[in-house]
């Protein structure tokens, strides 16, 4: 009869890399803090830190929040379901990218993908006044990175199940309105986010 070594006993069940864990904690913490806010104050927070294209195109609307919105909108979610699906995807794809390129580069890559997704949305809907929230743009970039690494490695095994999983997840969040009352993350923009992620990973 064999017994596990002390090292094996101390091994965590979910060995999440530190940068992925930090992003996960940050997203969950922001959502929990918003639960503590009165409804009107939460509305102000979302309106201030969500991505609103009209801020960049309408005269006299541009303000200080427009400088940070391409980053801050990535940490806001419309519901627990919206948050949960995005965080599961972060664990699935972010950990793989981090193990491949390192924590600091993964963090930079994730945020850049979110910014690229925001700029893409701004280019398509320049006059929209609908607040956009959610980490799906950034996570789509991570998913694109995972696909690219599969291609670089010469292995196509498991590639199509990954694609099918992401399409199903994006369809569910889009059709069920999991972006919450702010209407984040439209299904029609998922292909733009994926292309941004696949293209961006080439420079990593």
C-alpha positions as CSV (number, residue, x, y, z in Angstrom):
1,X,0.0,0.0,0.0
2,X,1.4,3.4,-1.0
3,X,0.7,6.7,0.7
4,X,0.9,10.2,-1.0
5,X,3.9,12.3,-0.3
6,X,3.6,15.5,1.7
7,X,4.1,17.5,-1.5
8,X,1.2,15.7,-3.2
9,X,-1.0,16.3,-0.2
10,X,-0.3,20.0,-0.3
11,X,-0.9,20.2,-4.1
12,X,-4.0,22.4,-4.7
13,X,-6.9,20.8,-6.5
14,X,-7.1,23.7,-9.0
15,X,-3.6,24.9,-9.8
16,X,-4.5,28.3,-11.2
17,X,-1.5,30.4,-12.4
18,X,-1.1,33.7,-10.5
19,X,-2.0,36.2,-13.2
20,X,-5.1,34.3,-14.1
21,X,-6.0,34.1,-10.4
22,X,-5.5,37.9,-10.0
23,X,-7.8,38.6,-12.9
24,X,-10.4,36.3,-11.5
25,X,-10.2,37.8,-8.0
26,X,-10.4,41.4,-9.4
27,X,-13.5,40.6,-11.5
28,X,-15.3,38.9,-8.7
29,X,-14.3,41.6,-6.1
30,X,-15.7,44.4,-8.4
31,X,-19.0,42.5,-8.8
32,X,-19.3,41.8,-5.1
33,X,-18.6,45.5,-4.2
34,X,-21.3,46.6,-6.6
35,X,-23.7,44.4,-4.7
36,X,-23.1,46.5,-1.6
37,X,-23.9,49.8,-3.4
38,X,-27.3,51.4,-3.5
39,X,-29.0,50.9,-6.9
40,X,-28.6,54.5,-7.9
41,X,-24.9,54.6,-7.0
42,X,-24.4,51.3,-8.9
43,X,-26.0,52.9,-12.0
44,X,-23.6,55.8,-11.7
45,X,-20.6,53.4,-11.5
46,X,-21.7,51.4,-14.5
47,X,-22.5,54.5,-16.6
48,X,-19.2,56.1,-15.7
49,X,-16.9,53.1,-16.3
50,X,-18.8,51.2,-19.0
51,X,-17.8,51.7,-22.6
52,X,-20.1,54.1,-24.4
53,X,-19.1,54.9,-28.0
54,X,-21.0,58.2,-28.1
55,X,-18.5,59.6,-25.5
56,X,-15.9,59.6,-28.3
57,X,-18.0,60.8,-31.2
58,X,-20.6,63.2,-29.8
59,X,-19.5,66.8,-29.4
60,X,-19.0,67.9,-25.8
61,X,-19.4,64.5,-24.3
62,X,-15.8,63.3,-24.0
63,X,-14.6,63.3,-20.4
64,X,-12.0,61.8,-18.1
65,X,-13.9,58.5,-17.9
66,X,-13.5,58.0,-21.7
67,X,-9.7,57.6,-21.0
68,X,-10.2,54.6,-18.7
69,X,-13.4,53.0,-20.1
70,X,-11.6,50.7,-22.5
71,X,-10.0,49.0,-19.5
72,X,-12.7,49.4,-16.8
73,X,-15.6,48.1,-18.8
74,X,-13.8,44.7,-18.8
75,X,-14.3,44.3,-15.1
76,X,-18.0,45.1,-15.0
77,X,-20.7,42.4,-15.5
78,X,-24.4,42.5,-15.7
79,X,-25.3,39.5,-13.6
80,X,-23.8,36.6,-11.7
81,X,-24.5,34.3,-14.6
82,X,-22.6,36.7,-16.9
83,X,-19.7,36.9,-14.5
84,X,-19.7,33.1,-13.9
85,X,-19.5,32.2,-17.6
86,X,-16.8,34.7,-18.3
87,X,-14.7,33.5,-15.3
88,X,-15.0,29.9,-16.3
89,X,-13.8,30.9,-19.7
90,X,-11.0,32.9,-18.1
91,X,-9.9,29.8,-16.1
92,X,-10.0,27.6,-19.2
93,X,-8.2,29.8,-21.6
94,X,-6.3,32.3,-19.5
95,X,-4.4,29.6,-17.6
96,X,-3.2,28.0,-20.8
97,X,-2.0,31.3,-22.3
98,X,-0.3,32.2,-19.1
99,X,1.6,28.9,-18.9
100,X,2.7,29.5,-22.4
101,X,3.9,33.1,-22.4
102,X,4.1,34.0,-18.6
103,X,2.0,36.0,-16.2
104,X,3.0,39.6,-17.1
105,X,2.6,39.1,-20.8
106,X,-0.6,37.3,-20.3
107,X,-2.0,40.2,-18.3
108,X,-0.9,42.7,-20.9
109,X,-2.3,40.6,-23.7
110,X,-5.6,40.1,-22.0
111,X,-6.1,43.9,-21.4
112,X,-5.0,44.7,-24.9
113,X,-7.4,42.3,-26.4
114,X,-10.2,44.0,-24.4
115,X,-9.1,47.4,-25.6
116,X,-9.0,46.1,-29.2
117,X,-12.5,44.7,-28.8
118,X,-13.7,48.1,-27.5
119,X,-12.1,49.9,-30.4
120,X,-13.7,47.5,-32.8
121,X,-17.1,48.1,-31.3
122,X,-16.5,51.8,-31.4
123,X,-15.7,51.6,-35.1
124,X,-18.9,49.6,-35.9
125,X,-21.2,51.5,-33.6
126,X,-19.7,55.0,-33.3
127,X,-22.8,56.8,-32.2
128,X,-24.2,54.2,-29.8
129,X,-25.2,55.4,-26.4
130,X,-25.7,51.9,-25.0
131,X,-23.2,51.1,-22.2
132,X,-21.1,48.0,-23.0
133,X,-19.7,45.9,-20.1
134,X,-18.0,42.5,-19.7
135,X,-14.8,40.7,-20.1
136,X,-15.9,38.7,-23.2
137,X,-13.8,40.8,-25.6
138,X,-10.6,40.1,-23.6
139,X,-11.5,36.4,-23.1
140,X,-12.2,36.0,-26.8
141,X,-8.6,37.2,-27.3
142,X,-7.4,34.6,-24.9
143,X,-9.4,32.0,-26.8
144,X,-7.8,33.2,-30.0
145,X,-4.4,32.8,-28.4
146,X,-5.2,29.2,-27.4
147,X,-6.3,28.4,-31.0
148,X,-3.1,30.0,-32.4
149,X,-0.9,28.0,-30.0
150,X,-2.7,24.8,-31.2
151,X,-1.9,25.8,-34.8
152,X,1.7,26.6,-34.0
153,X,2.2,23.3,-32.2
154,X,1.0,21.5,-35.3
155,X,-1.7,19.7,-33.3
156,X,-5.3,20.0,-34.5
157,X,-6.6,17.5,-32.0
158,X,-9.2,19.0,-29.7
159,X,-9.3,22.2,-31.8
160,X,-12.9,21.9,-33.1
161,X,-14.3,21.0,-29.7
162,X,-12.8,24.2,-28.4
163,X,-14.3,26.2,-31.2
164,X,-17.7,24.6,-30.6
165,X,-17.5,25.3,-26.9
166,X,-16.8,28.9,-27.4
167,X,-19.6,29.3,-30.0
168,X,-22.1,27.7,-27.7
169,X,-21.0,29.9,-24.7
170,X,-21.2,33.0,-26.8
171,X,-24.6,32.1,-28.2
172,X,-26.0,31.4,-24.7
173,X,-24.7,34.7,-23.3
174,X,-26.0,36.6,-26.4
175,X,-29.5,35.1,-26.7
176,X,-30.2,35.0,-22.9
177,X,-29.2,38.5,-22.3
178,X,-26.5,37.6,-19.7
179,X,-25.0,41.0,-20.2
180,X,-27.7,42.2,-17.8
181,X,-29.7,45.4,-18.0
182,X,-26.8,47.2,-19.7
183,X,-26.9,44.9,-22.7
184,X,-23.3,43.9,-22.8
185,X,-21.6,41.4,-25.2
186,X,-23.7,41.0,-28.3
187,X,-23.5,37.7,-30.2
188,X,-23.1,39.5,-33.5
189,X,-19.8,40.9,-32.3
190,X,-18.2,37.6,-31.2
191,X,-16.5,37.0,-34.6
192,X,-14.9,40.4,-34.4
193,X,-13.5,39.7,-30.9
194,X,-12.2,36.3,-32.0
195,X,-10.4,37.8,-35.0
196,X,-8.9,40.4,-32.7
197,X,-7.6,37.7,-30.4
198,X,-6.1,35.5,-33.1
199,X,-4.4,38.5,-34.8
200,X,-3.1,40.0,-31.5
201,X,-1.4,36.7,-30.4
202,X,0.9,36.8,-33.4
203,X,2.8,39.7,-31.8
204,X,3.2,38.0,-28.4
